[in-house]
Amino acid sequence: MQDLPLISVITTYYNSVQLGDFVQSSMNCLLHQTYKNIEFVCVNDGSTDSTLAELKVFAKHDSRIKIYTKENQKYAQYSKAYGQEKASGKFIFLFDHDDVIDPDTVEKCYQTFLEHPNLDIVTPIVVTQFTDGKIKSINNIYHEDSLDKKFEYKEFSGKQIIHDTVGRYDIHIRGLYRAKTFKSHSFSFTEPLLNADEIVERLIFEEASMIGNCNAVYTHFIHPDSSAKKLSIKKIDLVRTDVLLRNIFKEKNIYEDRKSIFEFVAYKNLVNAIKIFHHFSHEMTAEERHIQFNRIKNSYKNLDKNEVKTQFKGLSKAYNSILLSNFSFLFLYYRFKK
């Protein structure tokens, strides 16, 4: 064990017991990893249930568990950043408290680094699954039809990977990072956003010279009652993220190839943001309404409306062309449309 490098597994917890007994499930999964030289960096993000107490019970029986409690700042990016700062391993594995990995996942990721020393990130096969057992997708870096196929080792440059996230993620990567790569950009992004980690993650990918895979499995669960699924004012953040990402992608000269994908998704996010604004308008203060309205208006201003129109045909094109012709009309239309 002493000859093996230390690996830090970062897991953030927020009311994890209340949400689904995730302290028990995550710890039982992680503590049975066949790779043993691990520190488990557990960030308790100001939980108000018994999450901290349950973590302490596990820590009493395993000295590898390190618990850090911070004040909840309403955005997951800050708890990830906290874990990022505390991790002291040569390699880092980011693990969601409600997910599952094979017992040999960390070991297989590390062995892949030994076999391919040019890599900066190694990802297992990622299975995205609903809690009822139905599989949404399988990604062996890129999409696969099933898990029954013979495993194929793949590697791609970080620049290729970030290119293939413009507009939507055509890749799905979890797994083990060299610490230098993982810490190249802080998850404590310059402004609080619901999905700031999507920006940071892309920037980290670009820092990787090469990204490869292994044949372990990471199962990412989609919970119907998760915060990501609930209607929330925070989802207006997506239009702000689109503005920031558009600028980043243009600066890196990777926007043009996939701008039709990007702008179509940005348009859908804009429409959803307008609907959310009207739904929650009565709950906002005057200042909040002003801030969110300006975010939405700025999103419309930056949207490549001509590019969006090319994605429609016939009556749908005429309909959306009228909506896109004027911000005030678009905004008011979705105020009254049920």
C-alpha positions in Angstrom: 0.0 0.0 0.0 2.8 2.4 0.8 4.1 2.0 -2.8 0.8 3.1 -4.2 0.1 6.8 -4.7 -2.6 8.4 -2.5 -5.9 8.9 -4.3 -8.4 11.4 -3.0 -12.1 10.6 -3.5 -14.2 13.8 -3.1 -17.9 13.4 -2.2 -20.1 16.3 -1.3 -23.1 15.8 1.0 -26.1 18.0 1.6 -29.0 16.5 3.6 -28.0 13.2 2.1 -29.9 11.1 4.7 -33.2 13.0 4.1 -32.8 12.8 0.3 -32.4 9.0 0.2 -30.1 7.4 2.8 -27.1 8.3 0.6 -24.5 8.4 3.4 -25.0 4.7 3.9 -25.1 3.8 0.2 -22.1 5.9 -0.8 -19.9 4.9 2.1 -20.7 1.2 1.6 -19.7 1.6 -2.0 -16.5 3.6 -1.4 -15.1 1.7 1.6 -15.1 -1.5 -0.4 -12.8 -0.3 -3.1 -10.1 -2.8 -3.9 -7.6 0.1 -4.1 -6.8 0.8 -0.5 -4.5 3.9 -0.4 -7.4 6.3 -0.5 -8.5 9.4 1.5 -12.2 10.0 1.4 -12.7 13.7 1.4 -16.3 14.2 2.6 -17.7 17.7 2.4 -20.8 18.2 4.6 -22.4 21.2 2.9 -24.3 22.6 5.9 -26.7 19.7 6.2 -29.6 20.1 8.6 -30.5 16.4 8.9 -28.4 13.6 10.4 -25.8 13.5 7.5 -22.9 14.7 9.6 -23.7 12.3 12.5 -23.8 9.4 10.1 -20.5 10.4 8.4 -18.9 10.6 11.9 -20.0 7.0 12.7 -18.2 5.7 9.6 -15.2 7.9 10.3 -14.8 6.2 13.8 -14.2 2.9 12.0 -12.1 4.0 9.1 -9.3 6.6 9.6 -9.2 7.3 5.8 -12.4 9.2 6.1 -11.9 13.0 6.5 -14.9 15.1 7.2 -15.1 18.8 6.5 -18.2 20.9 7.3 -18.8 24.2 5.6 -21.7 26.7 5.6 -24.2 26.0 2.8 -23.8 28.6 0.1 -26.8 27.4 -2.0 -24.7 26.4 -4.9 -22.9 23.0 -5.3 -19.9 24.6 -7.0 -18.6 25.9 -3.6 -18.7 22.5 -1.9 -16.9 20.9 -4.8 -14.3 23.7 -4.6 -13.9 23.1 -0.9 -13.1 19.4 -1.5 -10.8 20.3 -4.4 -8.7 22.4 -2.0 -8.7 19.8 0.8 -7.7 16.8 -1.4 -4.0 15.9 -1.0 -3.8 12.9 -3.3 -1.7 12.5 -6.4 -4.9 11.5 -8.2 -8.5 12.7 -7.5 -11.8 11.0 -8.1 -15.0 13.1 -7.9 -18.0 11.0 -6.7 -21.7 12.0 -6.3 -23.2 10.9 -3.0 -26.2 9.2 -4.8 -24.2 7.2 -7.4 -22.5 3.8 -7.4 -19.2 2.4 -8.7 -17.8 -1.1 -9.1 -15.6 -2.2 -6.2 -12.6 -2.2 -8.5 -13.3 1.1 -10.3 -10.6 3.2 -8.6 -8.1 0.3 -9.1 -8.9 -0.1 -12.7 -8.6 3.6 -13.4 -5.2 3.7 -11.7 -4.0 0.6 -13.6 -5.0 2.4 -16.9 -2.7 5.3 -15.9 0.1 2.8 -15.5 -0.5 1.3 -18.9 -1.0 4.6 -20.6 1.2 7.3 -18.8 0.3 9.9 -21.4 -3.2 10.2 -19.9 -4.4 12.9 -17.5 -7.9 11.6 -17.0 -9.3 8.0 -17.0 -13.0 7.4 -17.0 -15.0 4.3 -16.4 -17.9 3.4 -18.6 -20.7 5.7 -17.4 -24.2 4.3 -17.2 -26.9 6.9 -16.6 -29.9 5.2 -15.0 -33.3 6.2 -13.6 -34.1 5.0 -10.1 -36.7 2.5 -11.6 -33.8 0.7 -13.3 -34.4 2.0 -16.8 -31.2 3.0 -18.5 -31.1 6.4 -20.1 -27.7 6.2 -21.7 -24.4 4.3 -21.8 -21.2 6.2 -22.5 -17.8 4.6 -23.2 -16.5 8.2 -23.4 -18.9 8.4 -26.4 -22.3 6.7 -26.7 -22.6 2.9 -26.7 -25.6 0.8 -27.5 -25.2 -1.7 -24.6 -22.8 -3.0 -22.0 -22.6 -6.4 -23.7 -20.1 -5.3 -26.4 -16.5 -6.2 -26.0 -14.7 -3.4 -24.2 -12.6 -1.2 -26.5 -9.9 1.1 -25.1 -10.2 4.7 -26.4 -8.3 7.9 -25.9 -9.0 11.4 -27.1 -7.3 14.8 -26.6 -8.7 17.2 -24.1 -9.2 19.7 -26.9 -11.3 17.2 -28.8 -13.4 16.4 -25.7 -14.2 20.1 -24.9 -15.1 20.6 -28.6 -17.6 17.9 -28.4 -19.4 19.6 -25.4 -20.3 22.7 -27.4 -24.1 23.0 -27.2 -24.5 19.6 -25.6 -22.3 16.9 -24.1 -21.6 14.2 -26.7 -19.3 12.7 -24.2 -19.9 11.6 -20.6 -16.8 11.5 -18.3 -16.4 10.6 -14.7 -13.4 9.1 -13.0 -9.8 9.6 -12.0 -7.8 12.8 -12.7 -4.2 13.7 -12.1 -4.4 16.2 -9.3 -2.6 18.9 -11.3 -5.3 18.6 -14.0 -8.2 18.5 -11.6 -7.0 21.5 -9.7 -6.1 23.5 -12.9 -9.5 25.4 -12.5 -11.3 26.0 -9.3 -15.0 24.9 -9.0 -15.4 28.1 -7.1 -16.4 29.9 -10.3 -16.3 33.7 -10.5 -20.1 33.9 -10.0 -22.7 31.6 -8.4 -24.6 29.6 -11.0 -26.7 26.5 -10.8 -24.5 24.8 -13.4 -21.2 26.5 -12.9 -19.6 23.1 -12.7 -20.4 22.6 -16.4 -18.1 25.6 -17.2 -15.3 24.5 -14.9 -15.5 20.9 -16.0 -15.0 21.9 -19.7 -12.0 24.1 -18.8 -10.5 21.2 -16.9 -11.0 18.8 -19.9 -9.0 21.2 -22.0 -6.1 21.0 -19.6 -5.8 17.2 -20.2 -3.4 16.2 -22.9 -5.2 12.9 -23.4 -8.3 11.3 -21.8 -8.8 7.5 -21.8 -11.1 4.9 -20.5 -11.3 1.6 -18.5 -13.8 -1.2 -18.3 -15.2 -0.5 -14.8 -18.7 1.0 -14.5 -19.8 4.2 -12.9 -23.6 4.3 -12.5 -25.1 7.8 -12.3 -28.6 7.9 -11.1 -31.3 10.3 -12.1 -33.8 11.0 -9.3 -37.2 12.3 -10.2 -37.4 14.5 -7.1 -33.8 15.8 -7.3 -33.1 19.6 -7.3 -32.0 19.3 -10.9 -35.5 18.2 -11.9 -37.5 20.6 -9.8 -38.8 23.9 -11.1 -36.7 26.6 -9.6 -35.8 30.2 -10.1 -32.1 29.0 -10.2 -32.8 27.4 -13.6 -32.7 30.9 -15.1 -29.0 30.6 -14.5 -28.8 28.4 -17.6 -29.2 31.5 -19.9 -26.4 33.2 -18.1 -24.2 30.1 -18.5 -25.0 30.0 -22.2 -23.8 33.6 -22.6 -20.5 32.8 -20.8 -20.0 29.5 -22.6 -20.6 31.1 -26.0 -17.8 33.6 -25.3 -15.5 30.9 -24.1 -16.1 28.7 -27.1 -15.6 31.6 -29.5 -12.3 32.5 -27.8 -11.1 28.9 -28.2 -12.2 28.8 -31.8 -14.5 25.8 -31.2 -17.8 27.5 -31.6 -18.4 27.7 -35.4 -18.3 23.9 -36.0 -21.2 23.3 -33.6 -23.0 26.7 -33.4 -26.2 25.3 -34.8 -26.4 22.8 -31.9 -25.3 25.5 -29.4 -27.8 28.2 -30.5 -30.8 25.8 -30.7 -30.1 24.6 -27.1 -29.6 28.2 -26.0 -33.0 29.2 -27.5 -34.7 26.4 -25.6 -33.0 27.5 -22.4 -34.2 31.1 -23.1 -37.8 30.1 -23.6 -37.7 28.0 -20.4 -36.1 30.8 -18.5 -38.9 33.2 -19.6 -41.5 30.7 -18.5 -39.8 30.2 -15.1 -39.5 34.0 -14.6 -43.3 34.4 -15.1 -44.1 31.4 -12.9 -42.0 32.8 -9.9 -42.3 36.5 -10.6 -44.7 37.1 -7.7 -42.2 35.4 -5.3 -39.3 37.7 -6.3 -38.3 41.0 -4.8 -38.2 44.0 -7.2 -34.4 43.7 -7.2 -34.5 40.0 -8.1 -37.0 40.6 -10.9 -34.7 43.3 -12.3 -31.7 41.1 -12.2 -33.4 38.0 -13.7 -35.1 40.1 -16.4 -31.8 41.6 -17.5 -30.2 38.2 -17.6 -33.0 36.9 -19.9 -32.8 40.0 -22.1 -29.1 39.7 -22.4 -29.5 36.1 -23.4 -31.8 37.2 -26.2 -29.4 39.9 -27.3 -26.5 37.4 -27.5 -28.6 34.6 -29.2 -27.8 34.1 -32.9 -31.4 34.3 -34.0 -30.7 33.7 -37.7 -28.9 30.5 -36.8 -31.8 29.4 -34.6 -34.3 30.0 -37.5 -32.4 27.6 -39.7 -33.3 24.8 -37.3 -37.0 25.0 -38.2 -39.0 24.4 -41.3 -42.5 25.3 -42.6 -45.0 26.7 -40.2 -42.7 26.0 -37.2 -40.1 28.3 -38.9 -42.6 31.0 -39.5 -43.9 30.7 -35.9 -40.5 30.9 -34.3 -39.3 33.6 -36.6 -42.1 35.8 -35.4 -41.3 35.1 -31.7 -37.6 35.8 -32.3 -38.2 39.1 -34.1 -38.8 41.1 -30.9 -37.8 40.5 -27.3 -40.8 42.2 -25.8 -43.1 40.1 -27.9 -41.3 36.9 -27.0 -41.3 37.8 -23.3 -45.0 38.7 -23.2 -46.1 35.8 -25.4 -44.9 33.3 -22.8 -46.4 35.3 -20.0 -49.9 34.6 -21.4 -49.3 31.2 -23.2 -50.4 28.3 -21.0 
